[in-house]
């Protein structure tokens, strides 16, 4: 884990937030490479689950909603974790994650009490109880509150789903483990509306979809565990929950979740708001409140497990015959790589730079391209390996005569000589074959 965190900071994936002021508790900023990886994951998710389906629409709702939303949803009452304090060192912990003594100093702990994780703020110029609002702790509630409008404007028929990506905020007692648990995070979430009689069928459908997504990220079956959450431990709204857990370096913990929320949310919002959130079947004219299957993906945890699964250290040959050294390579799925192609002239000489820059410009029509002419070609290959670039295009002095370049594959290190005028099509085909 320490090696990955170091790489992320050194190469521009993820930085400590506000670092020049000493940082802020478990706050992280995505750097130039990190934001590309993160956005690639979100775009792939949206393409797969929204654009790739007839039964899905998307929304993008406000971060701050009417506080009555959170009363109706049960979050103000039930969205809590058990909190204890150490009487000696004054550190705070989640009571369900530690033993009878303080894990830091062995001191005595206070009695457990419930701590609400809603992040409170004030809306408007006066800070009093009438101005209290909350940053959303999940993206889900907007999809229930907007159910009627979406139904009217899209004319979707059940079963159908609503999808949303966006920030959520939870005042976690003990954030930590890099970007695994933070107070500000991003979700990719779906509320899939079904008839009650069909919920088991669609639960299994979405479980399979989530398994396929894990495979798309490059996760191995051996790294995953599907944990059926027992009665008494599920969220207040759920009748069935499976946590998809990942074997992190710091232990096996939750990655994604799949919940059957019944009609809990729509019923509560109907009672609280007075709005009619029934669905009318266009054929039978039957009215009913839909039940909901909710698959939830964390964006930040998706980034983390993609990096963890992709991180490899392996022996690789050097330019010296018969010698090898250790190379670090991120074997990120090629469709998600922050930089897709690196263009590397063998030297800085103008005759090579001119050709290489033209190639880079042309490739940018279809790919995210990095141009690099500093240091030796071997060092540049290693740098591109370390940031997960699938293909390196080397322009050498032979290129001036044969109008061809060397294309190096990140994973195999195999090199092929390709004509410059065929290069674009060659790399496009390579990416197609990887999907």
Protein Blocks (a to p, Z undefined) as FASTA:
>chain_A
ZZmmmmmmmnopaccehklnopaehiacddfklmmmmmmmmmmmmmmmmmmpckbccddd
dfbdcfklmmmnommmmmccdddddfklopacdfklccfbdfklopacdddddddfbdcd
dedjbdcfklgccddfbfklmmmmmmmmmmmmnopacddddddddddddddfbggehjlb
ccbdcdddddddddfklmmmmmmmmmmmmmmmmmmnopafklpccddddehiacfkbcbd
cddddddfkbccdfbdcddekjmlmmmmmmmnopacbdcdfklopacddddddddddfkl
mmmmmmmmmpccdddddfbehiacdddddfbdfklpmblbdcddfblcfklmmmmmmmmm
mmmmmpccdddfehjfklmmmmmmmnopabacdddfklmmnopacdddfklopacdddfk
lmmmmmmmmmmmmZZ
